[in-house]
């Protein structure tokens, strides 16, 4: 029995050492296999995987495939195993746990005129088992709006894809004709009808590009009111124009269900072919930097810095960028300020309070700060006392680990600078 035990131990040690050595050096792949697939097509994963049957590979390439799979909308988690099959060849198996990828959405709230608002949506994030995204939304927020979308990131090759979308949306928006009295705003209906075509290109595992062309009809219509300022400032600008957009995204993050670590930067520039006396925007540059760090087994620190810059707006109140609950500053309210440049810093600590099976309950504390360059002001006014808002607050997250983006979020923000509001903000998905 002693000799049998030693022989078994020696055999196991030999296999372990062999796998460890091959994990650090090149080894020949006999076959590439997948376990756990239900909807996702093995042919699709084989197409985008760097590991190929019949070719040499190493552990770094295997791990790159794992991280790439975990970033796909249809996959919740991925792991691997490497097994020797003889003649210095190995069988590589990727173990996949899929997300439920058909996601209906329903959001209710209070519109800008204090009426009841809602938004209905449905999206498939793993269409045909090939990571194709398609779906649409319908909303009632004072006015009706809808949109339809389809994206196939790997339509042409394992690097090149295409996206199409059409949006017909109308919303009530405040326009601030008096920078010194933001409480006295003028309500407009903003209508945007646009069609966009996007080309996706994945340069490598960490770098991707988007190039798009969007044609749009934009129009502001003055809403009926007895307000004297509105009667004096009754411009109703409109424009039909084409926008050319380029995006570069650098991603170096690791995702383990609700926990994220690493770094992401997104550089986004849009150029417009025309402007007019009221809608003066010629370009918008947006750079977003995100940093995530795991703290222990249950904590997650997250921070985001947004810098949005457009050309200076002169003698017009129709600025393109807004300070808003859902975009950059939690708790301030819906569109509380407008400008041609905005800087926003969001930071939060997320802590998993309960995790059982598919369910995760998180608590979080956050600090958001933003500054805005209003029309007819210089860029340095973005840091003036009346342009900066700082909000602090707490919130909760209800998370389903195996449904893509299934995070129900509730936050409450309190103003710390005296020029903002206090309030709730809720939505689907993490704030960033």
C-alpha positions in Angstrom: 0.0 0.0 0.0 2.9 2.3 0.8 4.5 1.8 -2.6 1.1 2.3 -4.3 0.5 5.5 -2.5 4.1 6.8 -3.4 3.6 5.8 -7.0 0.2 7.7 -7.2 1.7 10.7 -5.5 4.7 10.7 -7.9 2.3 10.4 -10.8 0.2 13.3 -9.6 3.3 15.4 -8.9 4.6 14.7 -12.4 1.3 15.8 -14.0 1.2 18.9 -11.8 4.8 19.9 -12.6 4.2 19.1 -16.3 1.2 21.4 -16.5 2.9 24.1 -14.5 5.9 24.0 -16.9 3.7 24.1 -20.0 1.7 27.0 -18.5 4.9 29.0 -18.4 6.2 27.9 -21.8 4.9 27.2 -25.3 2.9 24.0 -25.7 1.0 22.4 -28.5 -2.8 22.5 -28.4 -4.4 19.2 -29.4 -8.0 20.5 -29.2 -10.0 23.5 -28.0 -13.2 22.7 -26.1 -15.9 24.4 -24.2 -18.0 23.4 -21.2 -21.2 25.0 -19.9 -22.4 26.5 -23.2 -26.2 26.8 -23.5 -26.9 29.7 -25.9 -23.5 30.9 -26.9 -22.1 29.2 -30.0 -18.8 27.3 -29.6 -18.0 28.4 -33.2 -18.3 32.1 -32.2 -16.0 31.7 -29.1 -13.5 29.7 -31.3 -13.5 32.5 -33.8 -12.5 35.2 -31.3 -10.2 33.0 -29.1 -6.5 33.5 -29.5 -5.8 29.9 -28.6 -6.1 27.7 -31.7 -6.2 23.9 -32.1 -3.0 22.6 -33.8 -1.0 25.6 -32.8 1.4 26.4 -30.0 0.3 28.6 -27.2 1.1 29.6 -23.6 -0.6 30.5 -20.3 -0.7 34.3 -21.0 -2.7 33.7 -24.2 -5.1 31.4 -22.4 -5.6 34.0 -19.6 -6.2 36.7 -22.3 -9.0 34.5 -23.8 -10.5 34.1 -20.3 -10.6 37.9 -19.7 -12.0 38.5 -23.2 -14.8 36.1 -22.7 -15.7 37.6 -19.3 -16.2 41.0 -21.0 -18.8 39.6 -23.4 -22.3 40.6 -22.5 -23.6 37.0 -22.7 -21.0 35.5 -20.3 -21.0 35.9 -16.5 -17.8 34.0 -15.7 -15.1 32.0 -17.4 -12.3 29.6 -16.3 -10.1 27.0 -17.9 -8.3 23.7 -17.5 -5.3 22.3 -19.4 -4.9 18.5 -19.7 -2.1 16.4 -21.2 -3.2 14.0 -24.0 0.3 12.6 -24.8 3.1 13.4 -27.3 3.6 16.7 -25.6 0.2 17.9 -26.7 -2.5 19.3 -24.5 -6.3 19.6 -24.4 -7.5 23.2 -23.5 -11.0 23.5 -22.1 -12.8 26.8 -21.4 -15.4 26.5 -18.7 -18.2 29.0 -19.3 -21.0 30.3 -17.1 -23.5 32.2 -19.2 -25.6 35.3 -18.4 -29.3 35.4 -19.1 -29.1 37.9 -21.9 -32.7 38.9 -22.8 -33.3 41.9 -20.5 -36.6 43.7 -20.3 -36.6 47.1 -18.7 -39.2 49.2 -16.9 -38.5 52.5 -15.2 -41.0 54.9 -13.6 -40.5 58.3 -12.2 -41.5 62.0 -12.2 -41.1 64.0 -15.3 -39.9 67.6 -15.6 -43.5 68.9 -15.4 -44.2 66.7 -12.3 -46.3 64.2 -14.3 -45.9 60.4 -14.2 -43.2 59.1 -16.6 -42.1 55.7 -17.6 -39.7 53.9 -20.0 -40.1 50.4 -21.4 -37.3 48.6 -23.1 -36.2 45.1 -24.2 -32.7 44.1 -25.4 -31.1 40.9 -26.4 -27.3 41.0 -25.5 -26.3 37.7 -27.0 -28.3 37.4 -30.2 -27.9 34.1 -32.1 -25.3 33.1 -29.5 -22.8 35.5 -31.1 -22.8 38.5 -28.9 -25.2 40.4 -31.2 -27.1 43.2 -29.4 -30.5 44.3 -30.6 -33.6 45.8 -29.1 -35.4 49.1 -28.5 -37.2 51.3 -26.0 -40.4 53.4 -25.8 -40.8 56.2 -23.2 -43.3 58.6 -22.0 -41.7 61.5 -20.2 -44.0 64.4 -20.9 -43.6 63.5 -24.6 -43.1 60.2 -26.4 -39.9 58.8 -27.7 -38.5 55.5 -29.1 -35.4 54.0 -30.4 -34.2 50.8 -32.1 -30.7 49.4 -32.1 -28.6 46.5 -33.5 -24.9 45.9 -33.0 -22.8 43.0 -34.4 -19.2 43.7 -33.1 -17.8 40.7 -35.0 -19.9 40.8 -38.2 -17.0 40.9 -40.8 -14.1 39.4 -38.9 -13.0 38.6 -35.3 -12.0 42.3 -35.1 -14.5 44.2 -37.3 -18.2 44.8 -36.8 -21.2 47.1 -37.5 -23.9 48.8 -35.7 -27.1 50.7 -36.7 -29.6 52.7 -34.7 -32.5 55.0 -35.1 -33.9 57.4 -32.4 -37.0 59.6 -32.4 -37.0 61.2 -29.1 -38.7 64.3 -27.6 -38.1 65.6 -24.1 -38.9 68.6 -22.0 -35.7 70.5 -21.2 -35.1 73.7 -19.3 -33.1 76.5 -21.0 -31.3 79.0 -18.7 -31.3 82.5 -20.2 -30.1 84.0 -17.0 -26.8 82.5 -15.6 -27.3 84.3 -12.4 -30.8 82.9 -11.8 -31.0 79.3 -12.7 -34.4 78.9 -10.9 -36.0 81.0 -13.6 -35.7 78.7 -16.5 -37.6 78.4 -19.8 -39.1 75.1 -20.7 -38.7 73.8 -24.3 -39.5 70.6 -26.1 -36.3 69.2 -27.6 -36.9 66.8 -30.5 -34.1 64.7 -31.9 -34.5 62.4 -34.9 -31.3 60.6 -35.9 -29.9 57.6 -37.8 -26.4 56.4 -37.0 -24.1 53.8 -38.6 -21.1 52.7 -36.5 -18.1 50.6 -37.5 -16.4 48.7 -34.6 -12.8 47.7 -34.7 -11.0 45.7 -32.0 -7.3 46.4 -32.4 -6.2 44.0 -29.7 -7.4 42.7 -26.3 -7.1 46.1 -24.6 -7.8 48.5 -27.4 -10.9 49.1 -29.5 -12.2 51.9 -31.8 -15.5 53.1 -33.1 -16.2 55.3 -36.1 -19.7 56.5 -36.8 -21.7 58.9 -39.0 -25.0 60.3 -37.7 -27.6 62.4 -39.5 -29.9 64.2 -37.2 -32.8 66.7 -37.2 -32.7 68.7 -33.9 -35.3 71.2 -32.9 -36.2 73.3 -29.8 -39.9 74.3 -29.5 -41.1 76.8 -26.8 -43.7 75.3 -24.5 -46.8 77.4 -23.7 -46.3 79.5 -20.6 -47.3 82.9 -19.1 -43.7 83.5 -18.0 -42.5 87.0 -19.1 -38.9 85.8 -19.8 -40.2 83.1 -22.1 -42.2 85.7 -24.1 -39.1 87.8 -24.4 -36.8 84.9 -25.4 -39.0 83.0 -27.8 -36.3 81.6 -30.2 -37.1 78.1 -31.5 -33.9 77.0 -33.1 -33.6 74.0 -35.4 -30.9 72.4 -37.5 -30.3 69.4 -39.8 -26.7 68.3 -39.7 -24.3 65.4 -39.8 -22.0 64.3 -37.0 -18.8 62.3 -37.4 -17.7 60.5 -34.2 -14.6 58.6 -33.2 -14.0 56.6 -30.1 -10.9 55.0 -28.7 -11.2 52.8 -25.6 -8.4 51.3 -23.6 -9.5 48.6 -21.2 -7.4 46.8 -18.6 -10.0 45.5 -16.2 -10.8 42.1 -14.5 -14.4 41.3 -13.8 -15.5 38.7 -11.3 -19.3 38.9 -11.2 -20.1 42.2 -9.3 -16.4 42.9 -8.5 -14.3 44.9 -10.8 -10.6 45.9 -10.7 -8.4 47.7 -13.1 -8.4 50.7 -15.4 -10.4 52.0 -18.4 -10.1 55.1 -20.5 -12.5 56.3 -23.2 -11.7 59.1 -25.6 -14.7 60.3 -27.6 -14.8 63.1 -30.2 -17.7 64.3 -32.3 -17.5 66.8 -35.1 -20.5 68.5 -36.6 -20.7 69.7 -40.2 -22.7 72.8 -39.4 -24.0 75.1 -36.7 -26.1 78.3 -36.5 -26.6 81.4 -34.4 -28.4 79.5 -31.6 -27.1 75.9 -31.9 -23.4 76.8 -32.0 -21.8 73.4 -31.2 -19.0 72.5 -33.7 -17.4 69.8 -31.7 -17.6 67.8 -28.4 -14.6 66.1 -26.8 -15.3 63.7 -24.0 -12.6 61.8 -22.0 -13.7 59.4 -19.3 -11.1 57.7 -17.0 -12.2 55.0 -14.6 -10.3 53.2 -11.9 -11.5 50.2 -9.9 -9.8 48.4 -7.0 -10.8 45.4 -4.9 -10.6 45.9 -1.2 -10.6 42.6 0.7 -13.1 40.0 -0.5 -16.2 42.2 -0.2 -15.1 45.8 -0.9 -14.8 47.6 -4.2 -13.5 51.2 -4.7 -14.5 52.9 -8.0 -13.7 56.3 -9.3 -14.5 58.1 -12.6 -13.2 61.4 -14.0 -15.2 63.0 -16.9 -13.9 65.9 -18.9 -16.3 67.2 -21.6 -15.2 70.2 -23.8 -17.0 72.0 -26.6 -16.5 75.3 -28.3 -17.5 78.4 -26.3 -21.1 79.4 -26.6 -21.7 83.2 -27.2 -25.0 85.1 -27.1 -27.0 81.8 -26.9 -28.4 79.8 -24.1 -28.7 76.5 -26.1 -25.6 74.8 -24.6 -25.1 71.1 -25.5 -23.9 69.7 -22.1 -25.9 69.3 -18.9 -25.5 68.7 -15.2 -27.9 65.9 -14.4 -28.7 63.2 -11.8 -28.2 60.3 -14.2 -25.1 61.6 -16.0 -22.6 63.1 -13.6 -23.9 64.4 -10.2 -26.2 62.3 -8.1 -29.0 64.0 -6.2 -28.9 67.4 -8.0 -32.1 66.8 -10.1 -32.9 66.6 -13.8 -30.9 69.0 -16.0 -30.1 71.7 -13.4 -27.5 73.5 -15.4 -26.1 73.7 -19.0 -22.7 74.6 -20.5 -20.1 74.1 -23.2 -17.6 72.3 -20.9 -18.1 70.1 -17.8 -15.7 68.4 -15.4 -17.1 65.7 -13.1 -15.5 63.5 -10.5 -17.4 60.5 -9.2 -16.1 58.2 -6.5 -17.7 55.5 -4.5 -17.1 52.5 -2.2 -19.2 49.4 -2.8 -19.5 46.7 -0.2 -21.1 43.4 -0.5 -23.4 42.9 2.5 -25.0 39.7 1.4 -24.2 37.2 -1.3 -26.2 34.0 -1.6 -26.3 32.0 -4.8 -27.3 34.3 -7.7 -28.3 37.2 -5.4 -26.0 40.0 -4.2 -26.9 42.9 -2.0 -24.5 45.8 -1.9 -24.3 49.1 0.1 -22.3 52.0 -1.1 -21.2 55.5 -0.2 -20.4 58.1 -2.8 -19.0 61.6 -3.4 -19.7 63.4 -6.7 -18.4 66.8 -7.8 -19.0 68.7 -11.0 -18.2 72.1 -12.5 -19.7 73.7 -15.6 -18.6 76.5 -18.0 -21.9 78.3 -18.8 -22.6 80.3 -22.0 -20.8 83.6 -22.4 -18.1 82.7 -19.8 -14.5 81.6 -20.1 -13.2 78.1 -19.4 -11.7 79.1 -16.0 -15.2 79.8 -14.7 -15.8 76.0 -14.6 -14.1 76.1 -11.1 -16.0 79.2 -9.8 -17.9 78.8 -6.6 -21.4 79.1 -8.2 -20.5 76.6 -10.9 -19.2 73.8 -8.6 -21.6 71.3 -7.0 -20.5 68.6 -4.5 -22.9 65.8 -3.5 -22.4 63.1 -0.9 -24.7 60.2 -0.3 -25.4 56.5 0.2 -27.2 53.9 -1.8 -28.0 50.2 -2.2 -27.6 47.7 -5.1 -29.7 44.6 -5.8 -27.7 42.4 -8.1 -28.5 39.2 -10.1 -25.1 37.7 -10.8 -26.2 35.7 -13.9 -28.3 38.3 -15.7 -26.3 40.8 -17.8 -26.3 44.3 -16.2 -29.1 43.2 -13.7 -28.3 45.8 -11.1 -31.1 47.7 -9.5 -29.6 50.9 -8.1 -31.0 53.4 -5.5 -28.9 56.4 -4.3 -29.7 59.5 -2.2 -27.4 62.5 -2.6 -27.1 65.5 -0.3 -25.6 68.9 -1.5 -22.5 70.1 0.4 -21.9 73.4 -1.4 -25.2 75.3 -1.1 -26.0 75.5 -4.8 -27.5 72.1 -5.5 -30.3 69.9 -4.3 -31.0 66.8 -2.3 -32.7 63.9 -3.8 -33.0 60.3 -4.9 -31.7 58.8 -8.1 -32.3 55.3 -9.3 -31.6 53.2 -12.4 -30.5 50.0 -13.9 -26.8 49.1 -13.9 -24.0 50.5 -11.8 -23.7 54.3 -12.0 -20.3 53.7 -13.8 
